Amino acid sequence: MINIANSSSVSNFRAAVSGGVDDLHGLRKALNDAETEHAWFKDKHKLIRAARMPHGGAHIFRVSLLVFLFMVETGMNAIFLATGNEQGYFGGILVAAAFSFANIGIALLVSIFCARLVTHRSWFVKSIGALFIAGYAALAVTINLGLAHYREVSESLAEGAGTIVMDRLWENTAGLEDVNSWLLFIVGLLFGIFAFIDGWFVLDPYPGYAGVEKRRNAARENYRDSKAELVEKLQEVRDEHNETVKDIIKGLGARQREHRAIVESRAKLLALFAQHQEQLERACNKLISIYREANVEAREDPATVPKYFTSQRYVLPRIKPKITSDGEWGDKELSDSIRKAQEQLNEQVRLIGEECGKSIAAYEELDRLHPDKTHG
């Protein structure tokens, strides 16, 4: 049992380490490539700060803010647009939702994918980003003015309002006649600006930096989790071996107690057998005594009584059980053998612990083969 437990644990360790090193080697190389890319990107674009990434509560807050802006703008626009809409407030909600989606959605897309180009080191890329921002500003003003014109036209027309709005935008862009229309325009523009600012903080302001940081973090997390999982498997193999050793040690103690119980039971049985033979002898002498007394009383002449009636007693031939001790261990020999086995098991536990440490060190060696090349 000791040899099987030891050889099995060593084999399991070597198999686990061999497969684990192969798996971690690829993951560590992928992490090294991601770190090299990260360092190259920072050097190329002269970045010394860490990338700004969305995390936890702040990210949830920004998403919640966008949803809140959309719902509030839709509700406010629906109140203004419900008047004159043939479907009433429900129709106003549909039109308002469409305008809010366009207003907030365009602001979000431009701020995330286009506006951040103005932070690029290249002046050409900066100019493209500036053009996108200017284009968005013009588009945002147009969308919200269109909504305000639509509100005025829809109050008096049930059909053809869209065509009239386009004509009014072309001929008299700022020709709003109702203060509520101007209020609708300003509120929509403000909500678009809020959405634009919120989208700006979704990712790092420098183009591409967030993607590089995300890839490096994903590779690092993948490597760290895989390494922790492999180390945990090694520890499970070690703990399983140690539990097996504990069971063997407990079994050795139980076998020693069983051996003592067998020896004591045998000695007790031999003593009972000797007592049984003595009891048989006493019974025989008692029966003979009864017979002789009856024989003496039946005789007329006392001189004819045999002398041995009074001088001899029956002696039962004793049977001595033969005990073969060939190959039998004494208590001292058994104790010495168990002590040596326990020492061997304890030494094996120590060796398995060392093997586990060496196996984990083999995983750590990958970090020295592929050192972290990130400069910041």
MOHUSUL-V541044 format. One record per residue. N is the residue number from 0. SS is DSSP state (helix for helix, strand for strand, loop for the rest). PSI is psi in radians with two decimals (NA if undefined). OMEGA is omega in whole degrees, 0 to 359 (NA if undefined). Layout:
BEGIN
N_SS_PSI_OMEGA, N_SS_PSI_OMEGA
END
This chain:
BEGIN
0_loop_-0.68_179, 1_helix_-0.82_182, 2_helix_-0.69_180, 3_helix_-0.76_180, 4_helix_-0.74_182, 5_helix_-0.86_182, 6_helix_-0.65_180, 7_helix_-0.76_181, 8_helix_-0.75_179, 9_helix_-0.74_179, 10_helix_-0.73_179, 11_helix_-0.68_179, 12_helix_-0.84_183, 13_helix_-0.69_179, 14_helix_-0.74_180, 15_helix_-0.72_181, 16_helix_-0.72_181, 17_helix_-0.85_178, 18_helix_-0.66_181, 19_helix_-0.70_179, 20_helix_-0.71_179, 21_helix_-0.77_180, 22_helix_-0.80_183, 23_helix_-0.49_180, 24_helix_-0.79_178, 25_helix_-0.73_180, 26_helix_-0.67_180, 27_helix_-0.62_177, 28_helix_-0.70_177, 29_helix_-0.70_177, 30_helix_-0.70_179, 31_helix_-0.72_178, 32_helix_-0.73_179, 33_helix_-0.67_178, 34_helix_-0.65_177, 35_helix_-0.74_177, 36_helix_-0.72_180, 37_helix_-0.81_180, 38_helix_-0.70_179, 39_helix_-0.72_181, 40_helix_-0.75_180, 41_helix_-0.72_179, 42_helix_-0.74_183, 43_helix_-0.70_185, 44_loop_0.18_175, 45_loop_0.83_180, 46_loop_2.27_179, 47_loop_-0.13_181, 48_loop_2.87_175, 49_loop_2.66_179, 50_loop_2.54_179, 51_loop_2.07_184, 52_loop_2.56_178, 53_loop_2.33_182, 54_loop_2.43_167, 55_helix_-2.08_187, 56_helix_-0.64_181, 57_helix_-0.72_180, 58_helix_-0.74_178, 59_helix_-0.68_179, 60_helix_-0.74_181, 61_helix_-0.73_178, 62_helix_-0.75_179, 63_helix_-0.64_179, 64_helix_-0.72_179, 65_helix_-0.77_178, 66_helix_-0.73_179, 67_helix_-0.78_179, 68_helix_-0.76_181, 69_helix_-0.80_183, 70_helix_-0.75_181, 71_helix_-0.79_180, 72_helix_-0.71_178, 73_helix_-0.78_180, 74_helix_-0.76_181, 75_helix_-0.76_179, 76_helix_-0.63_181, 77_helix_-0.64_179, 78_helix_-0.74_180, 79_helix_-0.65_187, 80_helix_-0.17_182, 81_loop_-0.55_180, 82_loop_2.19_179, 83_loop_-0.18_178, 84_loop_2.26_185, 85_loop_-0.34_177, 86_loop_0.13_176, 87_helix_-2.52_185, 88_helix_-0.60_179, 89_helix_-0.77_177, 90_helix_-0.67_177, 91_helix_-0.64_179, 92_helix_-0.75_181, 93_helix_-0.82_180, 94_helix_-0.75_180, 95_helix_-0.69_179, 96_helix_-0.69_179, 97_helix_-0.79_179, 98_helix_-0.73_180, 99_helix_-0.70_179, 100_helix_-0.75_179, 101_helix_-0.75_182, 102_helix_-0.89_182, 103_helix_-0.70_181, 104_helix_-0.78_179, 105_helix_-0.72_178, 106_helix_-0.72_181, 107_helix_-0.78_181, 108_helix_-0.75_181, 109_helix_-0.71_182, 110_helix_-0.58_182, 111_helix_-0.79_190, 112_helix_-0.33_187, 113_helix_-0.82_188, 114_helix_-0.57_183, 115_helix_-0.09_175, 116_helix_-0.37_181, 117_helix_-0.25_179, 118_helix_-0.05_182, 119_loop_2.66_180, 120_loop_-0.52_181, 121_loop_2.25_179, 122_helix_-0.51_177, 123_helix_-0.80_178, 124_helix_-0.65_177, 125_helix_-0.75_181, 126_helix_-0.63_177, 127_helix_-0.77_178, 128_helix_-0.70_178, 129_helix_-0.67_178, 130_helix_-0.71_178, 131_helix_-0.73_180, 132_helix_-0.76_178, 133_helix_-0.70_178, 134_helix_-0.70_178, 135_helix_-0.73_180, 136_helix_-0.79_179, 137_helix_-0.71_181, 138_helix_-0.69_180, 139_helix_-0.73_178, 140_helix_-0.73_181, 141_helix_-0.79_181, 142_helix_-0.81_184, 143_helix_-0.58_172, 144_helix_-0.70_177, 145_helix_-0.71_178, 146_helix_-0.73_180, 147_helix_-0.76_176, 148_helix_-0.69_180, 149_helix_-0.63_179, 150_helix_-0.74_180, 151_helix_-0.71_183, 152_helix_-0.68_185, 153_helix_-0.31_179, 154_loop_-0.47_184, 155_loop_-0.25_182, 156_loop_2.45_176, 157_loop_-0.49_181, 158_loop_2.69_177, 159_loop_0.23_182, 160_helix_-0.62_182, 161_helix_-0.74_180, 162_helix_-0.73_180, 163_helix_-0.67_179, 164_helix_-0.76_178, 165_helix_-0.72_178, 166_helix_-0.74_182, 167_helix_-0.66_178, 168_helix_-0.62_182, 169_helix_-0.72_186, 170_helix_-0.71_184, 171_loop_1.39_188, 172_loop_-0.83_184, 173_loop_0.35_184, 174_loop_1.04_176, 175_loop_2.37_187, 176_loop_-0.29_185, 177_loop_2.40_179, 178_helix_-0.53_177, 179_helix_-0.57_177, 180_helix_-0.74_177, 181_helix_-0.65_178, 182_helix_-0.72_178, 183_helix_-0.72_179, 184_helix_-0.80_183, 185_helix_-0.75_180, 186_helix_-0.79_179, 187_helix_-0.70_180, 188_helix_-0.70_178, 189_helix_-0.73_179, 190_helix_-0.66_177, 191_helix_-0.70_178, 192_helix_-0.74_177, 193_helix_-0.75_179, 194_helix_-0.65_179, 195_helix_-0.78_180, 196_helix_-0.74_180, 197_helix_-0.73_178, 198_helix_-0.54_180, 199_helix_-0.59_183, 200_loop_0.08_178, 201_loop_-0.76_180, 202_loop_3.06_176, 203_loop_2.46_184, 204_loop_-0.36_181, 205_loop_2.24_184, 206_loop_2.26_175, 207_loop_-0.31_184, 208_helix_-0.70_180, 209_helix_-0.68_179, 210_helix_-0.74_178, 211_helix_-0.77_180, 212_helix_-0.69_181, 213_helix_-0.72_179, 214_helix_-0.71_179, 215_helix_-0.76_180, 216_helix_-0.68_179, 217_helix_-0.75_179, 218_helix_-0.70_180, 219_helix_-0.76_180, 220_helix_-0.69_179, 221_helix_-0.77_180, 222_helix_-0.78_182, 223_helix_-0.77_181, 224_helix_-0.73_179, 225_helix_-0.71_179, 226_helix_-0.77_179, 227_helix_-0.66_180, 228_helix_-0.73_179, 229_helix_-0.72_177, 230_helix_-0.69_178, 231_helix_-0.66_177, 232_helix_-0.73_177, 233_helix_-0.74_179, 234_helix_-0.58_177, 235_helix_-0.74_177, 236_helix_-0.76_178, 237_helix_-0.82_181, 238_helix_-0.66_178, 239_helix_-0.72_177, 240_helix_-0.76_181, 241_helix_-0.63_177, 242_helix_-0.69_177, 243_helix_-0.73_178, 244_helix_-0.75_179, 245_helix_-0.73_179, 246_helix_-0.69_180, 247_helix_-0.75_179, 248_helix_-0.75_176, 249_helix_-0.69_179, 250_helix_-0.65_178, 251_helix_-0.76_178, 252_helix_-0.70_179, 253_helix_-0.64_180, 254_helix_-0.61_176, 255_helix_-0.74_177, 256_helix_-0.67_178, 257_helix_-0.70_179, 258_helix_-0.78_179, 259_helix_-0.71_180, 260_helix_-0.67_179, 261_helix_-0.81_180, 262_helix_-0.76_179, 263_helix_-0.68_179, 264_helix_-0.67_179, 265_helix_-0.77_179, 266_helix_-0.70_179, 267_helix_-0.71_180, 268_helix_-0.72_178, 269_helix_-0.72_179, 270_helix_-0.71_178, 271_helix_-0.62_179, 272_helix_-0.71_177, 273_helix_-0.75_177, 274_helix_-0.63_180, 275_helix_-0.71_179, 276_helix_-0.69_176, 277_helix_-0.70_178, 278_helix_-0.69_177, 279_helix_-0.71_179, 280_helix_-0.75_179, 281_helix_-0.70_179, 282_helix_-0.74_179, 283_helix_-0.81_179, 284_helix_-0.61_178, 285_helix_-0.78_179, 286_helix_-0.74_179, 287_helix_-0.70_180, 288_helix_-0.73_178, 289_helix_-0.75_180, 290_helix_-0.81_183, 291_helix_-0.70_178, 292_helix_-0.73_178, 293_helix_-0.61_181, 294_helix_-0.73_180, 295_helix_-0.76_180, 296_helix_-0.50_181, 297_helix_-0.31_180, 298_loop_2.46_178, 299_loop_-0.56_181, 300_loop_1.99_181, 301_helix_-0.42_183, 302_helix_-0.29_181, 303_helix_-0.03_180, 304_loop_2.17_180, 305_loop_2.47_182, 306_loop_-0.57_185, 307_helix_-0.21_176, 308_helix_-0.54_183, 309_helix_-0.30_185, 310_helix_-0.35_183, 311_loop_2.46_173, 312_loop_2.65_184, 313_loop_2.32_177, 314_loop_2.02_181, 315_loop_2.23_177, 316_loop_2.17_183, 317_loop_2.44_174, 318_loop_2.09_179, 319_loop_1.95_179, 320_loop_2.43_179, 321_loop_2.10_180, 322_loop_2.05_179, 323_loop_2.10_182, 324_loop_0.20_180, 325_loop_2.17_179, 326_loop_0.03_181, 327_loop_2.35_179, 328_loop_2.46_171, 329_loop_2.99_182, 330_helix_-0.66_180, 331_helix_-0.76_179, 332_helix_-0.72_179, 333_helix_-0.72_179, 334_helix_-0.73_178, 335_helix_-0.70_180, 336_helix_-0.74_179, 337_helix_-0.68_178, 338_helix_-0.75_178, 339_helix_-0.69_179, 340_helix_-0.71_178, 341_helix_-0.68_175, 342_helix_-0.70_178, 343_helix_-0.71_179, 344_helix_-0.76_179, 345_helix_-0.67_177, 346_helix_-0.65_179, 347_helix_-0.64_176, 348_helix_-0.74_178, 349_helix_-0.74_180, 350_helix_-0.66_178, 351_helix_-0.68_176, 352_helix_-0.74_177, 353_helix_-0.70_179, 354_helix_-0.66_177, 355_helix_-0.75_178, 356_helix_-0.72_178, 357_helix_-0.65_180, 358_helix_-0.75_178, 359_helix_-0.64_178, 360_helix_-0.55_177, 361_helix_-0.60_175, 362_helix_-0.70_180, 363_helix_-0.48_180, 364_helix_-0.50_179, 365_helix_-0.56_179, 366_helix_-0.48_176, 367_helix_-0.53_176, 368_helix_-0.58_179, 369_loop_1.35_183, 370_loop_2.76_178, 371_loop_2.11_182, 372_loop_0.13_181, 373_loop_2.32_181, 374_loop_-0.26_183, 375_loop_NA_NA
END
